[in-house]
Amino acid sequence: MNPFLRWDTGLLKGPDGASYLGDAVTPHAVTGSDLGTNFFRIDGPDIGGVGVDTIQTNLFTVRGRVATNAGVAPTQVTYTRSTTSGGFIDAFATSQPDQAIQVSGTGISTTKLKADPTGKYFGRVAFTGASPPTSVEVTNISDRPPTTVNVTLTDQVLVTKAAYNSDTGQLTVNATSSDTATPPTLTAQGFGNLTSGVATFETRVPSWETWDTTHLPAPRLVAERDGAVVGWVAVSRVSRRPAYSGVVEHSVYVDDRARRSGVGRALLDALAAEAPRHGIWTIQTSIIDANEPSLRLHEAAGYRVVGRRERIAQLDGAWRDTLLLELRLPDGGE
């Protein structure tokens, strides 16, 4: 408290719950002098009247509210952009009411957040450049010293639907990112990636018997990494007619942790090399037209689009087109 004087009986609790040095209208003995005197005295001839050479008092009226650091707690700091030339940062934070909260960072203007009476703060600041800042600082400049929190900047993900069908064992997720300029890959943790913001996941693992009877005995290929299975591919008949005995449809799976690392392409290439040994001359697959990553993967592996089936698949209550792709193998009619 030095060098501030305060009542010698301790701090005074005000009606607002804050602590005060004293009552501004009531004289009171004090403490806190850096000289240890805690009184005021004047010496001089007759200073206090005839024959009174000293006047002194230890009663003072003091006022002052004890300052406390309110801190700041950022609750959400995200960016939004629709072009690669810039966008906006939205910052939300909480603290005590009547604080001065600001957001700052590289490439943005320091901006004071607006406040409501309950201690909630919000602000929007523009940024320019091909990429948003990696982080910003949210600071309560009312604190002494100021309280600063560094926050990693992320996009905002809006989930518009997460529905589970107990009859089919399917989980459907719809979500979008606030970064529409370069949309990131969205992932439903524990299930997999969303394609174009939409995904349907099978939550029930089929029994081995069911899986085994719906796929041909060979070829069945597995991808391993460091001794762990990270993907597999198998095939099933498209028809029981002998004329189509060499035409199959593949099923391919890649673990989330191994995606975008070449595992999917390696499985497709290995399947294409192994399939002719089992009398297979055509491998086909049907892909929803919105699944661009899967389309690019198959086209890079040599598959070609041979047809479109309009409004054939229903996903999340909406009709979708599917594209039929095929890969002709040696002795497959070409």
Residue, then its C-alpha position, 0 to 999 in steps of 0.5 A: m500500500n505504501p506510499f498511500l495512507r489508509w485507516d489504521t484499523g484496516l481497509l474499509k469495505g464499501p457498499d459496492g464490495a470494493s475495498y477503500l483506503g478510508d472514508a473521505v468525510t471522516p477524520h481517522a488515525v492512519t498508517g502507511s507513512d513511508l517515514g513511519t510518523n503517520f502524523f502532521r506537525i508544524d513547529g514555530p513561535d506561537i504557531g498555535g496561538v500565544g505560547v503554543d509553538t507546536i500543532q499536530t494531528n494524527l487524524f486525516t480524511v483519506r479516499g481511494r479505491v484499492a485497485t485489483n487486476a480483473g484479468v481477461a479470458p478470451t472465449q473465442v477468437t476466429y477468422t472469416r474470409s472469402t478471398t485470399s486477400g484478407g478477411f476479418i477476425d472476431a474476438f470474444a472475451t470476458s472480464q469484470p465490467d468497465q474494463a478496457i480490453q483490446v485485441s492486437g497482433t501482427g498485420i492488424s490494427t490494435t482495436k478496443l473491444k466493445a463491452d456490455p454491462t455484464g463484462k462480456y467484450f466483442g470486437r471485429v478487426a480486418f486483416t490483409g494478406a494471403s494468410p490470417p495471422t497465426s495468433v493475436e493478443v487479447t489485453n486488459i489494459s486496465d490492469r496494472p500491469p496489463t494482463t495479456v493472453n496470446v490466442t492461436l487464431t483458427d477458423q470457425v466451424l459451424v455444424t448444421k447437422a449431426a444426426y444418428n440413424s439407429d436403424t441403419g447405424q449411420l451418423t450424418v454430419n454437415a459442417t462448414s468452415s468460416d474460411t471459404a477461400t481455402p476451405p480446410t478439411l473438416t474431420a469428425q473426430g473418431f469417424g473420419n473426414l467430411t467431403s465438401g462439408v458432408a459425410t455419412f459414417e457407418t457406426r456399426v462394424p459389420s460382423w466378419e461373416t457378413w463382410d467375408t460373404t459380401h467380398l470375393p476371397a481374392p484379391r484382398l490387400v492390406a496396407e501396413r505402416d510400422g506394423a499397424v494396418v492403415g488401410w485395405v482394399a477388397v472387391s465384390r461381384v457386380s453380377r452373378r452372370p458368367a459374362y460379367s465374372g471379371v467385373v468387380e466393384h472395389s471397397v477401399y478404406v484408409d485410416d484417418r491417420a494415414r490419409r493424404s500420405g499416398v496409402g489410398r493410391a498405393l492400394l488402388d495401384a496394388l489392386a490393379a496389378e493383382a486383379p488380372r491374376h484372379g480373372i478380373w478385367t474391369i474394376q468399377t466404383s460409384i462416387i458421389d459427385a461432390n466427393e472431389p478428393s476421391l474423384r481426383l484420386h481415382e482419376a490419377a490412378g487411371y480410372r475414367v468416368v463412364g457415366r453419371r446417374e442423376r439423383i440416384a443417391q439420397l444423402d441428408g435428405a437431398w438427392r445426389d448424383t453419382l459418377l460411375l468410374e471404371l478401370r480397364l485392365p489388360d485383356g479387358g477389352e481395350 
